[in-house]
C-alpha cells in the first residue's frame, strides 16, 4: 500500500495526490498545464474552475469535475514535464531525448556531465535514466537559470541525483576528472569545449553527444573530434518523427496476361469478336477486387530541430 503522505518524486510513482504535489492538468492533447496543489486555491481553464481541494486524496489519472466539465490530473513524468515546463531557453523534445539517452548508453548508475542546463527538459530524462544510484553534473553560465533549475530539481524529488553549477564550460571545462560515463554538449561552439572535457571521462572510456542546429557547427565539431585523436565511431544523425496513416485499400485485379494477348492479336490485324468472349474493357467491369493494408506517409514532415553527433571516447 502506497503512503498518500509520501513526498512527491518523479522517480517513484505515487498513488494519491497530496497538498504540495505537482500534477499535470490534462484538458486535451494540446492543452496540458503543470499545477502545484495548494489548499483552497482555484485553477481556471476553458472547462471552468478547478478547486485544488477536489484533487487532494484523488488517485493520479483520475478525472476531476470543474464548473463546466472535467479534466484529468496526471502524475508528472519527464515526458509530460517536457510538454508543460516554463521555457527559459529552447528545449529538446521526446524524439531527440529518446535517441540521446539510447546512444549515450545510459543505465542506472551512470554518471553524466551536461552543458548547458537550459530549461531542464533533457536533464529530467537523464536523471530518470541513471537513477537511483547514478549522478548528473549539469552546468550553465546563466545564474538565474541555474538557480531556477536547482529549485525545480529539488521540488521534483531529484535533488539527490543532480548538482547544478554555474560555470562557463567553454573556457573552463567541467572541472571534473575521471568521473563521467557520458558527456552531452548543447552549446553554440562545442568544438572549443571538446579538448577541455576529455579529462572528465573515466579511464574506461565513455560516450559523447553534441547537439547543433547548423551543419557548419557539425563540421567543426567532427574536425575537433578527429584532431583530438581520442575519439572514434563519429556519427551524425537527424531525428525526424513521421506518423504514418495505416488503412485498408481496395484495388481491382489487373490481368497483365490478357492485355498482352490482346496486343498480340491486334498487331496481327485480327479482331476479337463477341463470341471469343468479352473484351478487356468489358472484363474490367467484371474483374475481382483485392484488399490490402497500406502505410501512407504524411504529406508534410515536422521541421528540422538539430543534428546529434555521437562519438566514443577511448
N, C-alpha and C positions, 0 to 999 in steps of 0.2 A: 504494500500500500504506500503510495507516494504522499509525503507530508505536504499539505497545502500551504504551510507556512515557510517552506524552504525557500531561500533567496533565489532570485532569478539568475540563470546562467544559460547562455546559448549552447554550452557544451553538454548539458544534461536536460533532457525533456522533463517538463513539469506538468502535472495533470490539471491542477486547478489554478485559477487566476487569483492573485492576492493584490492588496494595495501596494503600490510601488512597482508592480511588474510592468515590463514593456510588452505590449501586444501590437499586432498588425491588424488594423481595421480594414477588412476587405469589403468594398462596395461592389466592384466588378473588376474584370481583368485589367482595366486601365486605371482604376482608382483604388489605390492602397495607401494607407497612412499609418505612420508609427504613432503610438499613443501610450504614454505612461499613466497607469491607472492611479488616480488621485481621488480620495474620498470627497463626495459632494460636488465634484466638478462635472461639467457637461461638455460633450464634443458635438459640434454642429456639422451636419453633412447634408447631401441632397435628399437623404431619407429622413431628415429631421434631427431632433435632439437625441443623442445617446448619453444616458446617465452612466457615469463611471460606476456608481454603486450597483447598477444592474449587472455589471461584468464580474464583480467580486464574488468568488465562490463558484462561478461557472467554469466548465471544462474548456480548455483550449480547443478551438474548432467549432464551438457552439455558435448558434445564431442568437443574436440579442435584439430585442424589439426596440425600435425607435418610434418617434411620434408619427412618421409617415411610411413606415415599412420596417425592415430589419437589415442587419449587417452581420458578418461573421468576424469573430475575434480569433486570430491565428497565433500560434506560437512563433516567435521571431527566429528564423533560421538565417544564416548568412546570405542565402539566395534572396529571401524576402527583404532583408535589410538593404541589399544592393538596390532593390527596386524602390525603396522608400527613404533612404538616408538623405540628410541635408547635404547638398553639393557645395563643397568648398573648392573643389577642383573638378576637372573632367575625370570620369571614373571608368574602370573596366567592368564589363558585364559578364554574365554567366558563360557565354560561349568562349571568350578568351580566358576567363578564370579557370574553367574546367581543363582547358588544354595546358595552361601553365602548371597547375597542380600535378597533372599527369606526367608531363615531360620533365618536371624537376624531380620526379621520383620521390615524392613526399610520402611519409608514413608516420605513424605515432612514434615520437622520439626524435624526429629530425630537427635540426637547428637551421634556421633560415635567417639571412640578412636581407633586408628590403630597403631600397632607396628610390623614391620618396613615398612617404605615408599617404599624402593627399587626403582624401575623404575617408579612407579606411575600408573601401569596398573589398579590395583584394586581401587586405590584412585579416579581415574576419574569416575569409575562406582558408587562408593559410593556417591560422590558429586552429580552426576546426580540423584540418587535415593532420596536424602534427601533435595535437593534444592526445592524452593528458600529460605526457612527460617530455614533450618537445618544447622548443622555445623559439620565439620570433624576436629578432632585433630589428626594429624599424626606425628609419631616420628621415627627417625632413628639416630643411633650413628655415622654415617659417615658424616663428614662435607660437602664434595663435593656433595654427593647425596642429602643432604638437600638443598643446595644452588641451584642446578640444578632443583630439583623438585619445589622449590618456584618460580623460573623463569618460568617454564612451566605452572604452575597453573595460574600465572599472565597473560602470553601470551594467554592462552586459555579462559580468562574471568571468571576464577573460584576463584579468589583471595578473594572474599567476603564471601566464604563458607568454607574456609580452613585455618588452620595455620600449618606450618611445623616447627618442633622443633628438634634441635639436643640434644639427651638425651639418656643415657644408661638406658632403661626401665628395663633391667634385674636386675639392682642393686638399681635403684632409683624410679621405678614405673612411673606412668604418672604425678604425682604431681598435680592431679586434684581431687576434692572431690564433689560427688553428682551431676554430670553433664551428665553422659553417659546413653543412652538408649541401646547401644550395644558396645561391645569390640571385636576387631579382633586382634589375635596374630599370626604373621608369624615369628617365632623365633626358633633358634636351641633348646632352653630349656624353653618352655612355662610353664612347671611345677614349675619352680623357680619364675616365674612372677605372677602366679595366686594369691598367697597370697597378693601381692603388689598392684594389680589392683582392688581389690574388692571395695576399697573406692571410685573409680571413678564412680561407678554405682549410679543412682538415688535411693532414698529410695523406690520408687515404683517397683524396680526390673529392669531386662533387660536380654539381650541375649548375650552369649559369644560364639566365634568360634575360634578354633585354627587350623592352617594348618601345618601338619607334614608329611614329605616324608616316614618316617620309622614307623613301627608298634610298635617298642620299645619305641619311643617317645610318641605314643598314650597311651601306657600302663601307663607310668609315669604321663602323663597329667591327665588321668582319675583317677589315685590314688590321685593326688593332689586335684582334684575337690571334691572327696568324703571326703578326710581328712579335707577340709576346713569347711564342714558342711553347706555351704551357697548356694550350687548348687543342682539342681535336673534335671531330664529328660536328663541325659547324653547319647548322641547318637553319634556314629562314622559312617561315610559313605564314600564311594569312588564313584566319579562321572566319569563314562566312557561313551563316546559317541559311539553309534553303528548306522551306516547308513544302513538301510535295502533296498534291491532291490525289488521293487514291480512289478510283471509281471504276465501275464495270462498264465496258464499252461493247456495243453490239455492232458487228460489221457483216456485210454479205460475203459469202464464199465465192471467190473468183476462180473459174476453171481456166487455167492458162493453156491446157491441152486442147480444149475446144477452140480457143482463139487461134492457136497455131494451125489447127486443122482447117479452119475456115479460110485463113490467109493463103494456105497452100492451094485450096480449091479455087479461090478467086484468081490466083496467079496463073492457073491453067485455063482460065476462061470458062470455067464451069460454074453453073449456077445451082444453088441448092433449092430444091422445090419443097413445098409443104409436106410432101409425102415422105421426105427424108427426115422429118422431124422439125421442131421449131428452130428458128434462127437464134443467134447468140443474143439478140435484143429481146426475143421472147423468153429465152432462158433466164435472163436477168430477173424478170419478174417472178420466176418460179424458183429461183435459187434459194438455198437454205442460208440462214444466218449463223454466225459464230459469235459467242460471247466470251470475253476475257477481261482480266483485271489489268489496269494500266496506271502507272505513276506519272502524273503530269506535273512538270516543274512550274514554278511561279513565273509570271511574265517579267517581274522585276525582282532583283536580289537586293537585300539590305546592303547599304553602302559600306565602304572601307572604314575600319577602325584603326588598325595599325599592323605592323609586322612584328612577329615574335621570332627572335633569333636565339637559338639554343647552342650550347657548346658544353663539352665535358672537360673539366679540369683534371689534369694528370700530374 
